[in-house]
Amino acid sequence: MSRTVLDPDRRRQRTQQTIFDAFAGLLAVENYSDITVQQITREANIGRSTFYDHYQSKEDLLDDLCVDMFHHVASPRPSTLQDHGFEQRPGELMPALTHLLFHLREDNARLRGLLTGTSSGLFLKKIKPYLHALVKDELRADQHCYLCDKVPEDFLINHIVGCFTTAVDWWASHDFKEPPITLNSYLCTLLPAEITAGEHTSIHKK
């Protein structure tokens, strides 16, 4: 009987996924700061040399987790809220952020160790570059938002990202009890009306 031999790229991808799954499983039960490379390799059933062949550290694994989580909403325009009964139109920041909230809540079991306790600050710091890129793209696509004529663009982006990460931190500390749409309404209360008001920045129920 012939044996199926994986090509090197597929074998590497499979090993990376095994490591990633082991790390995600540990995050569901332990704080990020308490997890060691030894635990990850034991859960993944691989040697330390194999781990370091794929990742320099557990921080690299954290980066991969963030990329995976943000890929759905940060990639160019495939992302919508359709899976949750909403639609997103180009240049609409709040639907994009709300979609991210849905994604965070769906993944909260494996991210609990990162979103709560002493690890939350590290996680939120790492996701900020993705949020900055997302907010910048949505603001630039929004032809009706003139706030950047009043304040520097980077100032506005920092303000929005700061509000969002603070909201997520609060949300996690309350065990994600509020629905994402409710948290979106809280953000709409705090953020400038030019961003949140009007048909072009609302969440459109299908």
Buried (B, 14 or more C-beta within 10 A) or exposed (E): EEEEEEEEEEEEEEBBEBBBEBBBBBBEEBBBEEBEBEBBBEBBEBEEEBBEEBBEEBEEBBEBBBEEBBEBBBEEEEBBBEEBEBBBBEBBBBBBBBBBBBBBBBBBEBBBBBBBBEBBEEBBEBBBEBBBEBBBBBBEBBEEBEBBEEEEBEEBBBBBBEBBBEBBBEBBEEEBEBEBBEBBBBBBEEBBEBBBBEEBBBBEEE
